[in-house]
Amino acid sequence: MLQRDGRVHFEPEARACSLDVVALPPAALARVGEAQQHPFARGPTIGVYVSYKNYARANGLEDPAIAAVSRSGRVLLSPALYGSERERLLGILTHELSHVHLFGWRSSLFSARPPSWFTEGLAVAVSDGGGAEGVSEVEADEGHCKGYAIVMTDDRRWRDFASIRLEIEPPADPSRADFITFRQRLAYREAAMFVAWLRERDPDAFAKLLRNIENGESFRDSFQASCAASSSNLGRDFVSRLAK
């Protein structure tokens, strides 16, 4: 545990990395709390790793390539965020803290989980693009117009980024070294744009939706009650507005 901030925990070899992290939580916490219109239910813990092997074991997915994960009120950060992907650190930390905030209020681990398009879209929107870096809103708009829109009725968790459902599958781009990463970040950016539109469309309804989700209520029922429409219908309305 870092003496300067007990929220930051680190591997012994990662002390220098933890000092890069320690200045970030106050701003990230404040941003998330303000955007999601509610304080954190409890203070999060941030885990800093220097070993990819230990990080993969800790993140529960056995995957060292994932930038960060949130689990049981903890944010676990990949060693890449202190090296080759240092510029992503604040955005990714804020993104994961959005997840911690949303699920921290839920009284039961067995409560129905909101669809990933909503949780990831919210986290990207709150973090100003964390998790969707490299795909701009202009590119996402172009994707929408070409039919590469995420399926708003998809309730599956986005663990396998290659299987995120899109209305039309974009052709593989040979100029991109990692098309799966592009595909994931396109979906994240589209989800964030839709969530931001929902919030701007009716801030009170959006706040009500967040509170219902935190209380563990059905996402589908809460969305219908708060927004007076289904997510699929509003998703089509959102995409049609972009095409005009």
N, C-alpha and C positions, 0 to 999 in steps of 0.2 A: 504494500500500500504506500502510495506517495505521501510523504508527510505534509506537503504543501496543500494537498487536496485528497482527502480520503476516498473520493469517488474513483480515483484513478488507481488501478492495480496493474502490475507489470511483472514480466519475467525479469529475473536479475540482470540479464544481459540487455534488457530493453529500457534501462533507466533513462538513457539519453533520449530515446524516443518518447518516453512518458513525459519528459519535460517539454517536448513539442506539443503534446496533447493538452497539458494542464491549463493553458491559457484559453482554450476553446470552449469548454463546457458552459461557462456563464452565459455567453452570447448565444450559444446553440440552444440551451435550455429556455432562455427568455424568448427566443424566436418561435420555438415550438409551442410554448405555453400561450403566447399571444395569438398565434395562427389557429390553434386548436381550441382557443377560448376557454381554457381550463388549466388549473395548475397540475403539476405531476402528482399522481397518487402517492408516490414514494420516490426518493432520490435514486437515480440509476447508478449503476457501477459500470465503469469503462475498463475493459481489459486490453492491455497493450502487449503484443507478441512480437518476438524477433525470430522465432523458429516457425517456419512454415509447417513443419510436421506437427508441432504442438498446437498450432492454431487450427489446423485441419481436424485434429482430434477434438479440440474444444468446441468447434463450431457445430458439431453434431451432424455434419454432412460429409465429413472426411474429404473435403474439397479445399485445397489450399489456394485455389484461384479466385474464390469469392472475396470481394473487397471487405465485407463486414457482414455480421449477422447480429440480430438481437434475440436473446433467449432469457426468459424469466427475469425481466428487469435489468438485464446486463447487455451492454454493447461490446462485442468482440471485434477488434480491428486487425486487419491483415498487416503483416510486415511491409507489404508493398506500399502502404499509405505513408510510410516514412522514407521511402526510397523513390522508385520510378514513378509512383503515382501520388507524390506528395501534394500536388496541387488539388487533389480530390479530397483531402483529409477533412476539411471543415464541412463540405457538402455531404460527404458520406456519413460523417458522425451525426449531423443534423437529421439526415434521412433516417438513420436507425433510431435516433431518439424519438422521432415521430411515432415509430412503431411501439417503442417502450411506453410512450405516453398513452397511446390509444388503448393498448392492451393492459396497461397497468391498473386501470379502473375496473376491469372486469372481475366480478366476484368469483367466477368459476372458470377453470381451464377447459371445461366441457361446454361452455357457451358456444353457440353457433359463430363460426368465424366469417367475417365479411369477405367478399371475393377479393382476390389479389389486385385486380384492376383498380379497386377503390383504395386499398391500403397502400399500394405502391404509388398510385397517382397522388394520394394525399402527401406521402413522404417526399416525393419529388417536388411537388408544388411548394411545400413548406420550406424545403431546403434550397429553393431557387435552382433546381436542376440536378441536385445530387442523385447520382444513379442513372442519369440520362445524358451525361456529358457526351459531346460529339454529335448529338442529333438536335438540331435547332427546331424551334416552332415552325419555321418556314419549311424545313424538310418534312416535319410531321404533317403540316397542312397539305403538302404535295402528296404525301402518302395517303392521307384521307381521300383526296380527290381521285386517286388512282384505285381506291378500294382497299388499301392496305390498312384497314381500320381494325382495332381490337374488337372482339366480340363481347359486348357488354353483359350478355347473359351467362358468360362463362364463370362458374363458381369454383373451378379447380384452382389449387394453389400453383403459383408460378415457380415451381422448383426446377423444372426442366425448361430452360428458356427457349429451346428449339421447338417446344410443343405449345407455346403460347398461341392461342387461336386468333387468327386474323380472318377477316371476311374474304380477302383474296391474298394469296401468298406472293410476296414480292420476289422477283427473280434474283437469284444470287448475283452479287456484284463482284466480278473478278478483281476490281480495283481495291476492294476492301479485304485486308488480311484476315479479319475475323468477322465473317458475316453473321454468326450467331450472336456475337456481342452487339453488332449494329441492330439486329432484329429485336433483341431484348430492349435496347435503349430507345428504339423507335416506339415500342409498345409502352414503355415507361413514360416517354414524353407525351404520347397521345393520351394516356390515362391522366397525367398531370393536367393537361389542358382541359380535359373534360371535367375533372374535379374542380379546377379553378373556375370554370364556367358555371358549375352548379353553385359554388359559393357566391359568385357575383350575381347570379340570377335571382337568388333569394337567400340573403345571409341568415335570416331567422330560421328558415326551413333547414338550411345546412347545419346550423348550430343544433337544432333539434335532432337531426339525423345523427350527429356525432354523439350526443348524450345518450340516445337510444342504443347505439352500438356499444358504447361504454357500459351500459347496463346489461349487455348480453342479449338484447332482443334480436329477433330475426331481422337480418339486413333487408331481405326482400320486402317484408311487411313494413319495416321502418321507412324504407325508401319510398314506398307507395304512399304511406301516410304523410310523410314530410314534404315530398315533392309533387304529390297529386298526379303521379304518372310512374310507369315502370322505368327501370334503368335502360332497357332496350329502346323504348320509345323516345326517351330524352336523348339517348345516344344518337339515334337517327336524326333527331331534330338538330342536335349540335353539329353533326357532320354536314347536314344539308345547308346550314347557315354558312359553313366554311366554303362551300362550293359556290355560293352566290357572289 
